[in-house]
């Protein structure tokens, strides 16, 4: 169970600094992770995700170290309430079942700047995205000054997440344990941040609902 903090204690009036974030305890996702790399495994995984109302969303791409150069996503991460699913697009391609899932408007897909990920996914196969929510925009609406995933985790959840594996080779066939944990954490924490932002939005709109301390 994540610790909940009422808005008046979150310091929404200013941006949390890098030093303040680095002083927080680090936390990584430690629940079930399903790495999906075969076509036969996709339908069952996507069927489970179709039954969810809220998914954490992120993608990873091979890092580019040359200015103006970028690569298409090779990993798609989706987190539900029970587990995180890592779809290795380098082996699967942008599977039709995944495109259909990301086109369902009734399923919320929460992430930071998802329009960037969507644009890169479209470079693989065109689709009609629906149900995507930008956590940075939600944060701005309630007065939070941190918009990135790491800052939002710090402000809203009280811990920091590691970015150690961010520039690793996401195109490799067999992801390392560190890559799997990093990728799963980003999707999981996106979902947790969305749930907390929904609570904060309700508290901001109805201050009387906040606990008296």
C-alpha positions as CSV (number, residue, x, y, z in Angstrom):
1,X,0.0,0.0,0.0
2,X,1.5,3.4,-1.1
3,X,1.5,6.2,1.4
4,X,-1.1,8.9,0.6
5,X,-0.3,12.5,1.4
6,X,-2.9,15.3,1.4
7,X,-2.3,18.1,-1.1
8,X,-1.3,20.7,1.6
9,X,1.7,18.6,2.5
10,X,3.0,18.0,-1.0
11,X,4.5,21.4,-1.7
12,X,2.6,22.0,-4.9
13,X,3.5,25.7,-4.8
14,X,7.0,25.0,-6.1
15,X,9.0,22.5,-8.2
16,X,10.7,19.7,-6.2
17,X,14.5,20.0,-6.9
18,X,16.8,17.2,-8.1
19,X,18.5,17.3,-4.8
20,X,15.2,16.8,-2.9
21,X,14.3,13.9,-5.2
22,X,17.6,12.2,-4.8
23,X,17.2,12.3,-1.0
24,X,14.1,10.1,-1.2
25,X,14.2,6.3,-0.9
26,X,14.4,4.5,-4.2
27,X,11.7,2.0,-5.2
28,X,11.4,-0.4,-8.0
29,X,8.5,-2.6,-9.1
30,X,8.7,-6.0,-7.5
31,X,5.5,-7.7,-8.7
32,X,4.9,-10.2,-11.6
33,X,6.4,-9.3,-15.0
34,X,5.4,-11.1,-18.2
35,X,7.9,-10.6,-21.0
36,X,6.1,-11.3,-24.3
37,X,8.3,-12.1,-27.2
38,X,6.5,-14.8,-29.2
39,X,3.4,-14.3,-31.4
40,X,1.6,-17.2,-29.7
41,X,1.8,-15.4,-26.3
42,X,0.3,-12.1,-27.5
43,X,-3.5,-13.0,-27.6
44,X,-3.7,-14.3,-24.0
45,X,-1.7,-11.3,-22.6
46,X,-3.8,-8.8,-24.6
47,X,-7.0,-10.5,-23.5
48,X,-6.1,-10.0,-19.9
49,X,-5.4,-6.3,-20.5
50,X,-8.7,-5.8,-22.4
51,X,-10.4,-6.6,-19.1
52,X,-8.8,-3.6,-17.3
53,X,-10.1,-0.1,-17.0
54,X,-6.7,1.6,-16.3
55,X,-3.2,0.7,-17.7
56,X,0.2,2.3,-17.1
57,X,1.8,2.9,-20.4
58,X,5.4,3.5,-21.7
59,X,7.7,2.5,-24.5
60,X,11.5,2.0,-24.9
61,X,13.6,2.5,-27.9
62,X,17.2,1.8,-28.8
63,X,19.2,4.9,-27.7
64,X,20.6,7.2,-30.5
65,X,23.8,9.0,-29.8
66,X,23.8,11.0,-33.1
67,X,22.0,14.3,-33.3
68,X,18.8,14.0,-35.4
69,X,18.8,10.2,-35.3
70,X,16.1,8.2,-33.5
71,X,14.8,4.6,-33.5
72,X,11.3,3.1,-33.4
73,X,10.2,1.5,-30.1
74,X,11.4,-2.0,-29.5
75,X,9.5,-2.4,-26.2
76,X,5.9,-1.6,-25.2
77,X,5.1,-1.7,-21.5
78,X,1.6,-2.0,-20.1
79,X,0.8,-2.4,-16.4
80,X,-2.5,-3.5,-15.0
81,X,-3.5,-3.9,-11.3
82,X,-1.9,-7.3,-11.0
83,X,1.2,-7.4,-13.3
84,X,3.3,-5.7,-15.9
85,X,3.5,-6.9,-19.5
86,X,6.6,-6.2,-21.6
87,X,5.9,-6.7,-25.3
88,X,9.2,-7.0,-27.3
89,X,8.2,-5.3,-30.5
90,X,11.6,-6.1,-32.0
91,X,10.6,-9.7,-32.1
92,X,6.8,-9.3,-32.5
93,X,6.4,-6.2,-34.6
94,X,3.5,-3.9,-33.7
95,X,1.0,-6.8,-33.4
96,X,-2.6,-6.2,-34.5
97,X,-3.9,-7.2,-31.1
98,X,-1.8,-4.5,-29.5
99,X,-3.0,-1.9,-32.0
100,X,-6.6,-2.8,-31.2
101,X,-6.0,-2.5,-27.5
102,X,-4.4,0.9,-27.8
103,X,-7.4,2.0,-29.9
104,X,-10.0,1.3,-27.2
105,X,-11.2,4.6,-25.8
106,X,-12.8,3.1,-22.7
107,X,-9.4,1.8,-21.4
108,X,-7.3,4.5,-19.9
109,X,-3.6,4.4,-20.9
110,X,-1.7,6.7,-18.6
111,X,1.8,7.9,-19.2
112,X,4.1,10.9,-19.5
113,X,3.9,12.7,-22.9
114,X,2.3,9.7,-24.5
115,X,1.9,11.6,-27.8
116,X,5.6,11.1,-28.3
117,X,5.4,7.4,-27.8
118,X,2.3,7.2,-30.1
119,X,4.1,9.0,-32.9
120,X,7.0,6.5,-32.7
121,X,4.6,3.5,-32.6
122,X,2.9,4.8,-35.7
123,X,6.3,4.6,-37.5
124,X,5.9,0.8,-37.1
125,X,2.2,0.5,-38.0
126,X,-0.5,3.2,-38.3
127,X,-3.3,2.9,-35.8
128,X,-6.0,5.1,-34.2
129,X,-5.0,5.8,-30.5
130,X,-7.7,6.4,-28.0
131,X,-7.9,6.6,-24.2
132,X,-4.5,8.0,-23.6
133,X,-3.9,10.4,-20.6
134,X,-0.9,12.6,-20.2
135,X,0.2,12.6,-16.5
136,X,2.1,15.8,-17.0
137,X,-1.1,17.6,-18.1
138,X,-3.1,16.1,-15.2
139,X,-0.3,17.3,-12.8
140,X,-0.4,20.8,-14.2
141,X,-4.2,21.0,-13.8
142,X,-3.8,20.5,-10.0
143,X,-0.9,22.9,-9.6
144,X,2.0,20.5,-9.5
145,X,5.2,21.9,-10.9
146,X,7.0,18.6,-11.7
147,X,5.8,17.0,-14.9
148,X,8.3,14.1,-15.6
149,X,7.8,10.6,-14.4
150,X,10.6,10.7,-11.8
151,X,9.4,14.1,-10.4
152,X,5.8,13.0,-10.2
153,X,6.7,9.8,-8.4
154,X,8.6,11.9,-5.9
155,X,5.9,14.5,-5.3
156,X,2.9,12.2,-5.3
157,X,4.2,8.9,-4.0
158,X,7.2,9.9,-1.9
159,X,9.9,7.8,-3.5
160,X,12.3,8.1,-6.5
161,X,12.7,5.7,-9.4
162,X,16.0,4.7,-11.0
163,X,16.9,5.8,-14.5
164,X,20.1,3.7,-14.6
165,X,19.0,1.5,-17.5
166,X,17.4,4.3,-19.6
167,X,20.0,4.4,-22.3
168,X,20.7,0.6,-22.5
169,X,20.2,-1.4,-25.6
170,X,16.4,-2.1,-25.7
171,X,16.8,-3.8,-29.1
172,X,18.5,-6.9,-27.6
173,X,16.7,-10.2,-27.9
174,X,17.1,-11.1,-24.2
175,X,16.6,-8.2,-21.9
176,X,18.8,-8.1,-18.7
177,X,17.1,-8.4,-15.3
178,X,17.9,-4.7,-14.7
179,X,16.2,-3.7,-18.0
180,X,13.1,-5.8,-17.2
181,X,12.8,-4.2,-13.7
182,X,13.4,-0.7,-15.1
183,X,10.8,-1.1,-17.9
184,X,8.3,-2.6,-15.6
185,X,8.8,0.1,-13.0
186,X,8.0,2.9,-15.5
187,X,4.7,1.3,-16.5
188,X,3.7,0.4,-12.9
189,X,4.5,3.8,-11.5
190,X,2.6,5.5,-14.4
191,X,-0.5,3.7,-13.3
192,X,0.1,4.5,-9.6
193,X,0.6,8.2,-10.4
194,X,-2.6,8.3,-12.4
195,X,-4.6,6.8,-9.5
196,X,-3.1,9.3,-7.1
197,X,-3.7,12.3,-9.4
198,X,-7.4,11.3,-9.6
199,X,-7.5,11.4,-5.8
200,X,-5.7,14.7,-5.6
201,X,-8.0,16.2,-8.3
202,X,-11.0,15.2,-6.2
203,X,-9.4,16.7,-3.0
204,X,-8.6,20.0,-4.8
205,X,-12.1,20.3,-6.1
206,X,-13.6,19.4,-2.7
207,X,-11.3,20.6,0.1
208,X,-13.8,19.5,2.7
209,X,-13.0,15.9,1.8
210,X,-9.5,16.2,3.1
211,X,-8.5,14.8,6.5
212,X,-8.3,17.2,9.4
213,X,-4.8,17.1,10.9
